[in-house]
Each structure stands twice: as structure tokens, then as C-alpha cells.
Amino acid sequence: MLQVGPKMLPRLAELEKDLLLRRKRAQEEQWLGEIEGIDLTRTFLRTKQADAARLTRRVPVDLGIPGPRHQENHDQTAQLPPYVYVYSTIREGDMEPWELRRAVEAGRATASELGLQVNDMVVIHNSDRVALRLVPCDVLARVAPSGHLADSEFEVKVAHHLADVDAPVAELDPRVEPRVSVRDAFAISLWTYYEPVGSEIAPADYADVFLRHHAALRRIDLDAPHFTDRVAVALREVNDREQSPELPDSDRELLSDTLSALSAAISIDTARDQLLHGEPHPGNLLNTRRGPLFIDLATCCRGPIEFDLAHAPEEVGKHYAGADHDLIHRCRALNWAMFSAWRWRRDDQMPDRDRWRAEGLNQVHAALDRCGLG
């Protein structure tokens, strides 16, 4: 884990202030994915602030005879090698500390076995999947439990196809074969690491990278699920009272009707369908020295381009030539309904979930009113 000390408290306060400013902007723009990521980072940051404050107090150290370790009381993240650093969010229900340690080692060993030099590793994202920056080879290793093997292989397949048509996406590392390796029950893929530059992408630039990405997607032949498959999963969660036991009946009816009706209405005109990114929110568009690049390609699906545009800030769609703005509004309402469905899942672990449950439903109502469907 990232080791902190009392001297880091001022810097941690600066980071928290910056996160609050970014969250305010994200909330104004309704960047759902960005808000969720910021909230998770703030949760992690508060933990680190508490750790740093605790170190200001000296405590006695027991130097007695060592006894057997009790795993349930032992923070296994402390066993990570000293050359591993974690700059990522940790939330209940995601990769456990002992699993994180194994995932880090699996990523290191895989890269080393393929001839890449690995002296240090930085965990830059930790959820149910881990992203590691490997140094000095400067590779991004994406490590997922083997249960996600199919998703990892699909993402690599998408990236490999898009590299052939010069799409604005993060690329696989060119020094190794484009494939997913399996080690110690983890699926590992190796990508080019891009250092982020700046913090904001202008709406016109966002629309331009959309246009280029959609054009590239039209040039490849790939079997991908339809966006309605994702809606169907959310609909099952809403209609299953065991999976969403706390969802009030009136809101259950609202979400069920919205998901089913909008999914059917949007998917009528299949002539507009093409391959899409699937979740191109601001958190999945990285500003780099090469320009904006889309990441997290496993969400690739088929549907109208407006489904992609509905994930971006509203101003972006105004710069996208030929977009159907009414359809964007309907897709945005559908996205809010899916967002709300996930928040009412029994095992949802999003921080401040109760507030987001209420906010999600409010946004569904507002989006439907804007579409004239309220």
C-alpha cells in the first residue's frame, strides 16, 4: 500500500481540495462515471489521512516472543513488496488485500517472463480488476480474476482490430504478442502506458475524437453484443425483488417501465446501429501527448452513436455532426435508469449510495420530462 507519514498531511489536504473542485464540475456536467470515481478516491484519501494522523502518535512496540499470525486480524496489504506502491481507490466488495498481492505478483511475473524489465510497480487502479504501471518498461498491466477472462480477451481483440485502423484508443504493448496470459487464476493483458496531461478535454475536441473513433469502428468486423443486452441485465435486477429488496414499488415500476420502453424505442431503427465504445464517459477518455485516447474497450457494443454520445457531457453532442439530439436525450434517460438500477442492487458498494439512489431517480424523472415522456 502507499505508505504515508505525518509530513504528507498538507499534501493530502491539497489533493482533497482538488477532488472537491473536480467533483463540483462533474456534478454540474452530470458526468456520472467521473463522480463515482472521485467519490471512491475521496474515500481512499480519507483513509490515508487517518493513517497519517495516527502516525503522529507514538505507541509502545511489543518486542516479545512472536506468536502465530491470525490472518483475519492482519492487514495483508502490508505484505506487498517494498517496490509496490498503491495510488488507487479501495472499496468494500472489490479485490481483497490478499488477492491484490497475488494480482500484483501475477502482473509482474507475466511481464518479466515476456522479457520486459520490471523493477517497480504502481497500482494505479484497484477494483474488481487491477491496473499496474510497470517500471522501467512503462507498461500498463491489466489484471483481472480469471472469471473475467472472456471480457479481457474481448478487450484485447477489440484493441487489436482498432490498432489496424488507427483508432484513437489506448494500444496494446507492441513488444509482446497481443493476447491475454493466465497466471495464478488471473487474466493479464499488457498495454502501452500513457502519462495523462491536463485535466479537461474541450467539448469540440471530445466530439472530434468521437467522430474519429466511430469512423474507425465502422471499418472493423467484430461480433459484439447489442446495447440492449446491458439494459436487459439492469431490467432483471429491477424486476427481481430478491436482488433489489429496498426498491419501493412505485420506483420499481418507474425504472422497469423506463428501461423496457426506452430500450425498445431506441432499438427500433437498427439501420443506425454500428459498433460503439459502450461507456465513453470522461473517465474513459484519457488526455495524452498523442491527444485524447479512449480506454476500457471491453464495453464495446452495437447501437446508435447517440448511445455513446449520451455518456459524454451534454455540450459534446452539439459539436457532433449529424447527431439526433432527441435520441441523445432518450439515451441519456436510459443511462440514468440503468445507473439507478445498479444503485438499488442488494450488493451495490458505491459510496454514499443512499444519496445516489435518490439522485438517480430524480435524474430519471428530469430526463424523462426533457424527452416529453414524464
Order of alpha helices (4+ residues) and beta strands (2+ residues): alpha-alpha-beta-alpha-beta-beta-beta-alpha-beta-beta-alpha-alpha-alpha-beta-beta-beta-beta-alpha-alpha-alpha-alpha
